[in-house]
């Protein structure tokens, strides 16, 4: 799989904003778009990039 730079932008926005919804709003896309991008990156690297709770944060492998 070839990594899409938009997926990385979506991941960085999530890490910066702490919530998928806020990241999606900042990027002017829907939350499902961001969630799918994160899923693709996690599958590609076979690691969890974000810790999912009420708020999210980059995992120790994410940044």
C-alpha positions as CSV (number, residue, x, y, z in Angstrom):
1,X,0.0,0.0,0.0
2,X,1.2,3.5,-0.8
3,X,0.7,6.0,2.0
4,X,-1.4,9.0,1.3
5,X,-0.1,12.2,2.7
6,X,-3.6,13.3,3.6
7,X,-3.8,10.3,5.9
8,X,-0.8,11.6,7.8
9,X,-2.3,15.1,7.9
10,X,-5.5,13.6,9.4
11,X,-3.4,11.7,12.0
12,X,-1.5,14.8,12.9
13,X,-4.7,16.8,13.3
14,X,-6.1,14.2,15.6
15,X,-3.0,14.2,17.7
16,X,-3.0,18.0,17.9
17,X,-6.7,18.5,18.5
18,X,-7.2,15.5,20.8
19,X,-10.6,14.5,19.2
20,X,-11.5,13.1,15.9
21,X,-14.5,15.5,15.6
22,X,-12.3,18.5,16.2
23,X,-9.7,17.3,13.8
24,X,-12.4,16.7,11.1
25,X,-13.8,20.2,11.7
26,X,-10.4,21.8,11.4
27,X,-9.8,19.8,8.1
28,X,-13.3,20.5,6.8
29,X,-14.0,16.8,6.3
30,X,-16.4,14.3,8.0
31,X,-15.3,12.3,11.0
32,X,-15.7,9.0,9.1
33,X,-13.0,10.2,6.6
34,X,-10.6,10.8,9.5
35,X,-11.4,7.6,11.2
36,X,-10.8,5.6,8.0
37,X,-7.5,7.4,7.3
38,X,-6.3,6.5,10.8
39,X,-7.4,2.9,10.3
40,X,-5.4,2.7,7.0
41,X,-2.3,4.0,8.7
42,X,-2.7,1.6,11.6
43,X,-3.1,-1.3,9.3
44,X,-0.1,-0.3,7.1
45,X,2.2,0.0,10.1
46,X,0.5,-2.7,12.2
47,X,0.5,-0.5,15.3
48,X,-2.1,1.5,17.3
49,X,-1.4,5.2,16.5
50,X,-4.1,6.7,18.7
51,X,-5.3,5.7,22.1
52,X,-9.1,5.8,22.0
53,X,-11.0,7.2,25.0
54,X,-13.4,10.1,25.3
55,X,-10.4,12.2,24.0
56,X,-7.7,10.7,21.9
57,X,-4.0,11.1,22.1
58,X,-1.0,9.8,20.1
59,X,0.2,6.4,21.4
60,X,3.8,6.1,22.4
61,X,4.5,4.9,18.9
62,X,2.4,7.6,17.2
63,X,4.5,10.8,17.2
